[in-house]
Amino acid sequence: MVVVDEAVLADPDRLGAVRTAKRALPALPLPPDALARLAARLLQARDAQLTIVDRDGVLLAGGQGPPHADIARWTVSAGHPVQHDEQPSFLSVPVLDGAYPVGALAVLDSAARHWTGEHARILAEIAALALPSGGQSFLAALVDSLPIGVIACGADGEVALVNRPVRELIGLPADEAARDYPQRASGALFDAEGRPVAWSDTPLQRASRGERVDTDLVVRVAGRRERIIASTAQPIVDDEGRRLGAVVVAREVTALRRAERFRECHLAVEEALRSAGSTAAAAPGVLAAVGAALGWPAAELWLADEDTGELELGGRWCKPGSGLTDVLGYAPIKGSGITGRVWATGKPLWVPDIADSATLRDPLERSRAAMCLRAGLRTVLAVPVRDAGTVLGVLTCYGTRPEPHEDLLTLLLDGVAAQIGVYLALRRAEALARQLTRAKDDFIALVSHEMRTPLTSIVASASMLGDETGGLDEESRAMIEAVHRNATSLRAVVETLLDLAGLDSGHVALRAELVDLAQIVTAALAAARPLAVANGVRLLHDRDEPLPLRGDGRRLRQVVDDLLANAIKYSPRGGDVRVVLVERAGMAELTVADHGIGTPAEERDRVFDRFYRASNVRHQGIAGKGLGLSLARTIVNLHGGTIRLSGHPPHGTTVLIRLPLGAAAQNA
């Protein structure tokens, strides 16, 4: 526990050092108020105080009062840093004159805070500036040791202090005066949009005029990589509000800002791919997003032809006014050049500086490198666009400055290339699926069409034979009836398949007109009632009001007939089939619910596929073709509606159809 040691406070030698310190404070290079503000600023504290502990009490030398006398006495008594981490928190170090603690420098915070040894070290170095001897050297040592950049100027705006990180950033040698900084910075500072920043508009000069500035600056020094610096500047004022100068704290945020831009790039690429109808249409947006994220002037996307395997240009983006289109106008050769090497190996290739001939393997590469150098290009990064182990193309980007961040940039382009690879794979899979579907439909339509005529002949012949049974025995008549029955069933399948093929292809159009859906449902129920009675199933329906909409009445009747036939077929004897027709939110909703065997939840979407029949139906040996729901979905979709199948607790199936009341059929 920290206590006040009165013997230490009253020590004559210490009090002598206090008197010397009080005389020296006004002559310090930085006023005590400025030292307090510097401490608060560097340690990100709410407030700071520089105090002197005299025989008569505690004197506030710098900072805002009243002085925290107890903290000052505890610190002087202890002779080492004192801290309190709970709310309100503080960290205090002694101000020493030789071996004697003459006061304290404390940073204060209203919230709880954990003060570390590094905090105490920085605060002690600032406290050393309050000594009458060597203040300038302590200040230089302190500011130079900071990991962040610090620049300060006096009230007249002349630069008085530039620490080592800023000198290294701008290329100002250690033996040059701080006042030479403006000349070095001239032409090297740019805003986030790439516009040059005049010296009078720099954060330091703006702060010297009373502004508080928080902005990013781009630093471009010849022969060095571009760096992004977050600069925070504010005026230095005394307790009477007089401006004594300004200070800027600067830290490099190049990687952070690039990561932010890379995220924006991925989102832009995603949007370009999502909204484009083809790879060619997506390429300009994708490449422009990559160029903007890197800050590079050119990017190319090369794609492998599916038939020949040769690389073809999928898209090229060049910064407007760069004149690079003609420079990059050559086709890759597999195994040669940056793009060609990536094409051959399937691995990313990074050339930080194409002026380095060690990266160039043959005369062709050196010739192309010379062209790029004459156009101002210095850096090339190429990554493969792949789907699993297959190289689908190459993404190549060109920069105007040597770049050292290989891992970061490769990570960005790998991510973009992966997005493009997924997009290409999906597009190709969709195209293949469309081809397979079209081939299947064409095959089914062809076979069905070829079967229709002979089946019609078979049915007609069987019917005629059935009408002339006088000379036939019982077995022959049974055979003729079987032929007629099965041929008729097969002809119904063929007609349904032809219907589906025609509706899907658009060759068969809906005949849209104003129809009464309630009347269609009533007529379908009347037609289905004999089958329901034969199976011992009750049909329940109580709507009498008309429900008009635009649609093809014959096709809608097909849908209702199929739903009722299924519900009756799968319902147990004594079961109910309930049909509900309502109008809701501009839609007609038709629900057919039964208490039959139901459909497994994982198969409810698949029962709309052609020829698919649920596993429980197949296992029970119930006859069917698996085409009714497929045809129903096609007809409903063409009417701009939806059809959904769900369970009907405790068992059974519910089919819900929703049709727009006001919209005409899509394929009318």
N, C-alpha and C positions, 0 to 999 in steps of 0.2 A: 504494500500500500504506500502511495506517495504521500509524504508529509512535508510541511514547511520546516526547514532547518534554520532557525533564527541565528545560529552561530555562523552559518555560511553567509546569510544575508548581511550580517553586521561585520563581517571580516573587513578590517581596515584596508588591506591590500586590494580586496575586491572593489571596495568603494572608491579607491583611488583610480582603478581601471574604469569604473563607471564614469567618473568625472572626465577622464580623457576621451572616452567614447562619446559623451554628450557634446563635447566640443568638436569632434571629428565628423559627426553625422551630417551636418549641413554641407560639408565639402566633398561628400562622396560623388563619384561619377554619375550614379543613379540615385535619385532621392529615395529616402526610406519608403515613401508612399509607393514609388515605382517598384521597389523590391518586394513590398507586400503584394502588390498586384501581380507581379511576376510569379510569386510563389503560388497564389491562388490560381493563376492561369495554368501553370505547368502541372499542378496537382489536381486541377479540375475541382477545386473546392469553392464553397459559397463565399468565403471571406478569408482574409489573412491579416494578422497583426504583428508588427515589429514593436516590441516593448523594451524599455530599460527599467531595471529594478534598482531603485535608489534607496537611501536610508529612509526618506520621507514617504515612499510609496512607489507606485508603478506609473511610469510615464509612457504614453502612447506616442511612439516615434513615427510609425507608418501604419496606414490602414484606417479603417473606420472604427470609431469609439462607441461606447466607453471601453477602456481596456479590460481584458479578462485577467484581473489581478491574480486570482488564485492559480490559474494556469501558469502565469509568468513566474510566480514564487515557487511553485512545485518544480518547474523546469530548472530554475537557477539552483534550487536546493539539491536536486538530484544530480545536476551536472551532466546529464545524458538525455536522450529523447524520452519524452513522456507521451503516452497516447491513451485515448479512450475510444473504444470502437462502438459503444452503444449510443443510442440517440440521446442528446446531440453529441456528435463525435468530434474529436480533435486530435491533431498530432503537433507536438511542440518540440523544438530543439533549442539548446542553449546558444546564445550569441557570445562568442568567446573573444576576449582580448588576451592573447597568450594563453595562460593557464586558467584565467579567471572568467567565470560566467557573469557577464554584465547585464544580460537580458535574455529575451526569448523571441523566437520567430515561430508563430503558430498558424496553422491552417485549420479552419473551422467549417463544420458542415452540420446542417440541421438534421440530417438523417443518419442512421446507423451506417458505419463504414469500416471495412477492415483495412487498416493502414499497414503497409508492408515495409520490409527493410529497404527496398528500393525507394519508396516514398521518403523514408527518413534520410537516405543518402542524398537525394536531390535537395531536400529541404535544408540539410546541413551545408551543402555547397552554396545555396543561396544566402544562408545566414553568414557564411564566411565573407560575403561581399560587404557586410556592415562593419568589418574591421577597418581601422584607420590605415592599416598597412596592406599594400598589395591588392586593393580593391579591383583595379583594372585587370590584373592577371587572374584573380579568382573569377571574375566575370567571364573572361575569355575562356578559361578552362571549363567553367560550368557550361556555358552556351555551346562550346565546341563538343562537349561530351554528350550532349543530348542527341537522341536518335532521330529527332525531327528538326526541320529547318527553322531558323529564327532570324528575322531581319528587323532592325529597329532604326528609326530616324529621329532627329531632333525636331523642335518646333518649326524650324525653317525648311523641313522636308529633306535635308541632306542626310544620306545614309551614314549612320554611326556604327552599326554593328551588323556583320554578316557571319554566321557561324559556319563550321566546316561542312555540314551536309549541303547547305545552299551553295557554297563555293564549288563543291564537287559537282553539283547539279548543273550549274551555269558555266563552269570552266574558269572560275576566278582563282588564280594561284594564291597560296597562303601568304606570299610576301607582297601581294598587291593590297592597296588601301581599300577600305570598305566603300569609300566614295567613288571608286571606279566601277562599282557594281552596276549602276544604271547603263554605262556604256556597254558592258558585257551583255546585259539583259536586252538591250535594244535589238529588235528583230528576232529574238529567240522566244518571246512570249506570245501565245495565241489564246483566244477564248475557245470555248467548247465547240463553236461552229467553225473554227479554223481561221478566224479573222485576227490580224495582228493587233496586239494591245500596246498602245503608246505608253511611254513611261508615266505620263501624267494620269493615265487611267489605271495604273496598276493598283492592287489592293493597298500597298503601303502608302502611296501618295493620296489615295482616296481617304484612307484612315487618318492621315495627317491633316486632312481638311475637316475631320469630324465624323466621317461615315464609319459605320460598322459593316464589314464586308465578309461574306462567306461564299466563295466561288471556286470553280475549278479553272486551272490554267494548264495549257499544253506547252511543254518546253521542248523546243527543237534546236538542237545544237549540231552543227555540221560534224559528220562522222560518228554520231552517237544515236542510239535509239530514241525514239520519241517517248516522252514520259508525261504522265498526267499527275498534276499536283493539286491537292485540295488546300486552299489558302483561306485562313481565317485572320482577319485584321481588325484592329480597333485602336482608337486613340488612347494615348497615355495622358491622363489628366490628374491634377492635384486635387486636394480636398476642397478647394474653392472653385473647381470646375475649369481651371485654366489648362489649355492643351500644352503639354510639354513635349509631345512627339507622337509616335505611333509604333506599333509592333505587329509583326505578322508571324504567325505560326503556320508552317507548311509541312505537309506529309505526302509521300507518294501514294497514289491510289490507282496506279496504272492497272494492276491485276484486278482490283475490285471493279473498276469501271468497265474493263474489258469483259469481266464475267457478267456484269449487268447487260452490256451490249450483246453478249453471246446469247443470253437468255431471250432478249428481244429478237435476236436473229432467228433462234429456233422457232419462236412463235410466228414470226413473219414467214418463215419457210413452211411451217405447218399450214398457215392460212393460204399461202400461194398454192400448195399442193391440194388442199381441200377444195378450193374454189375453181381450180383449173379443170378443164375437160380432158386435157391430154398432157403428156410430158412436155411437148413443144410449147404449149400455152403456159405451163408452170415455170419453165426455165428462166424467163426474164425476171420474174419476181423473186425466185430462189437465189439467183446469182447476184441481183442487186442487193438483197438482204445480206448475203455473205460479204460482198464488197464493202457495204456500209459498216458492218460489225468489225471487220478487220481494218478499215480505213485504207484499203488497197484499191488500186484503180482498175483492175481487170480480173475476171473470173470466167472459166470455161467449164462446160459440162459435156463430156464425150460419152456416148452410149454405144454399146455393142449391138450390132444388127443381129436379130434373132436367127436369121437364115445363114448369113455368111460369117458371123462372128467378128467382122471388121468394125473398128471404131468409126462412128460418124458423129458429126457435131450436133449435139442436142440443143445447145444454146451458148451464146457468148454475150457477156456484159462488159462494156468498157465505160469508164467514167466520161461523161460528156465533155468534149473538148480535149480529151487526152490524146487523140490521134493514134490509139493503139490497135485499132481494128486491123489495119493493114500489116502491122508488125506481127500480129499473132495469126495471120492467115495461112497456116500450113497444117497439113494433116499429120497426125502422129504415126510413127513407125514402131511396130512392136519391138521392144527391147532397146530402143534408141531414143534419147531425149527424156525429159522428166516424165511427161505423160506416158510415153512408150514404155519406159521402165516399169512404172506402176502397173500398166496394163499387163506386162509380162509376168511380174512377180506377185501382184495382188497385195503389195505392201506399201504403206505410205512412204513418201520420199520428200525430204526437207533439204532445200539448198539455201542456207542462210545468206550467202553472198555469191552470186553467179560470176562475180569478177575473180573469184578464187578458182583458178584453172584446175586445181586438184580434183574438183568435183566433176569435171568434164572429161569424158572418156574417149571421144572420137572427134574427127574433124567436123562432122555434121552438128554435133552438140556445141562445139566451140563456135561454129558459124552462127547458129541460132542465138547463142549467148551474146555474141557481139552485137547482133541486131537488137536484142533486148536492152543491152547496156546503152546503146546509142539512143534508145527511146526513154531511158531513165529508169528502167526496171532493174532491181538488184536482188530480190528475193523471190523464190518460187516454192510453193508447197502443193503437193498433189496427193490425193488419197483415193483409194479404190471405192467404187460404189458396188456393193455386193449383196447378194441374197444367199445367206449361208456360205457355202464354199465357192459359189459361182460369181465371177467378176462380171457385173452388168455394165460397168462404165468407169470413168475416172473424172473426179472433180479437181481442177487445177486452178490455183489462184496466184496472182503476181503482185508483188509489192515494190515500192520505190526506195525503201531503206533496208539496210541489214537488220534482221530481227533475231533476237536471242531466245525468245520465248517459244522454243520448239514444242514442248509438251503441251502448253496451254493452247496454242494455235492448232496443233494436230488434234487435240481433243475436240475443239470446236468443229473442225472440218469432218472429223470422223463421225460426230453426232449428226451433222447435216447430211453427210453421205449415207448414213444409216437410214435417215428419214426418206431420202430419195430412193434408196434400195427397197425399203418396205413399200413405198408408193409404186415403184416399177413392178415389183413382184405381185402386188395386189392387182395392178392394171392388167398384167399378163395373165394372171389367174382368172380375172373377170372375163377377159377376152376369150380365154380357152373355154371357160364355163359357158359363155354365150355360143361359141362354136359347137360345143358338145350338145347344148340344148337345142340349137337350131338343127343340128344333124339328127338328133333324136326325134324332134318334131317332124322334120321332113320325112324321116324313115317311117314314122307311125302314120303320117298322112298318106304317104305313098302306098304303104301296105293296106291301110284301111280303104283307100280309094280303089285299089286293085281287088279287094275282097268284097266290096259292096255289090258289084254287078253279079258275080257268081252266087253270092248269098241270097240276093233277091230272087235269082232264078231257082235256087234250091228251095226256098220257102214257097214260092209260087207252085213249083212242081209237087212238093209235098202236100200242099193244100189241095191241089187238083186230085192227087191220088187219094187223099183222105175223103174227098167227096164221092169217090167211086169205090165204095167198100164192098159192093155186092159179091164180087168174085174173090175176095180176100178172106183168109182165115184170121182168127183172133191174134195170133202172133205177128202176122204181117201188118195188121192194122196198128198194133202196138209199136212196131218198128217205125212205121210211117209217122205216127204221132210223136215219137221221140226225135226223129229227124226234124220234123216241123218245129217242135219246141226248142231244141238246141240251136237250130239255125236261126230262129227268131231271136233267141237270147244273144247269139253271137252278132247278129245284125245290129241289135241295140247297142252292144259294145262298140262296134264299128262306127255307128252314127254318133255316139258320144265322143269318141276319139276325134272324128272329123269336126265335130262341133268345137271341141277344145282347140284343135289346131287352127281352125278358122278364126275363132275369137282371139286367140293369142297373137296370131299373125296380123290381124286387122282385115283379113280377107272377108270375114263375116262381120257385118256391122250391126249394131243395135238399132232398133227402130224406136227412137225416143218419142213419146207423146204423153199427154196428160192421162194418167191412169189412177184408179182408186185401189190402193194397196189393200184396204180392208175388204173390198169385194174379191180381190184375187185370193186372199187368205180364206175367205168364206167358201169360195168355189173349190179350192183345194181341199178344204176340210170335208166338204160334201162328197168329193170324189174318193177321199180316203176312208170314209166311214164304213163302207162294206168290209174292207180289209181289217179295220180295227175291230168290228163286231166279230169277224171270223176268228181273230186272235184273242178275243176277250179283253180288249183294251178300250178304255173310255177316253174320248177326245173332249177336252174342256176348253171352251172359248166363249167370251161374253161381250165382245165389242161389236156394236152395230153402227157407230158413227163412221162416216167416210173419212179416208185419209189420203187425199190426192197428192201425187208427186209426178215428176217427169221420169219416164223410164220405158223399158220394153216390157209390156205386159206379159207376152208369151215367155220371155226368158225368166222373168221374176216368178211366174207360175212354175217353171221348171225347178227353181230353187226351193220353193215352198213344198212342192210335191216330193222332192228328194228328202228334205228334212223330215216330213211327216212319215214317209215310208221307212226311213231309218229308225225314227223314234218308235214306231209301231213294231218293227221287226225285232228290236232289241228289248222291248218291254215284256215283263212277265204277264201271264194271264191274270186279269184282275187289276192290272196296273193302270196308271193315269198318264196321259200326255197332255200337258197344259200349254196352250198357245196364247201368248200375250202380245198385243200390238198397241203401242202408245206413241205419242208425239212428245219429244223432249229436246229442248234447246235447238230447234230448227232441224231436228233429225227424226226420222221414223225408226223406231226400235221394235224389231220382231224377235221374240224369244220363244223357243221351242224347248221345253224341258220334259224329260222322261225319268222314270225310276228303273231304268234297265241296268245292264251290266256295267255301264260307264266306260271310260277310256283312261288308261294309266296316265298320270300327270305328265310324265316325261315323253309321252307319245302324242300329246294333243296338238302340237304344231305339225307333226309329220303326217297326220291323217288327211291333210289337205293336198299331199303329194299324190301324183298319179299312181294308181295300183297299190298304194300302201294301205294295209289293213292292220288295225291294232292287234297286238299279240293275244289279248284275251279273246278276241273274236275268232282269230285263226285257230286257237287251241280248242274252242268249243265247236268248231266245224260249221259255223254259220255261213251260208252262201253269200257271195257278194263279189263285186269286181274292183272296188277301191277307186271308183271314178266319180261317184256322185258329189262328194264334198269338194273334189278338185274342180269340177265344173261349176259348182255353186260359188266357190271363191272367185273364179274367173269372172263370172257374171256380176257378182257383187262389186268387185274391183272396178269393172268397166262402168258401173253406175256411180263410181266415186265413193263407194261405201266400204265397210269393213265387216268381217265375219270372224267370230272368236268362239272357241269351244272351251268349256270349263266343266268342273264337276257339279253335281246336283245332290248335296248331302240328303240323307246318309249314303245314297248310292244313286247312280244315274248320270245323265249328261244334260248340260244346258248349252244350246247354241244361240248366240246373240248376233243378230244382223243389224247394222246401223246404216241407213241410207239418207242422203241429203234430200230435203223436201223441195228446195228451190232450184238446185243445179240440174242441168241437162246431163244426159249420159255422156261419158268421156268419148265414146266411140260412135256417137250418133251420126 
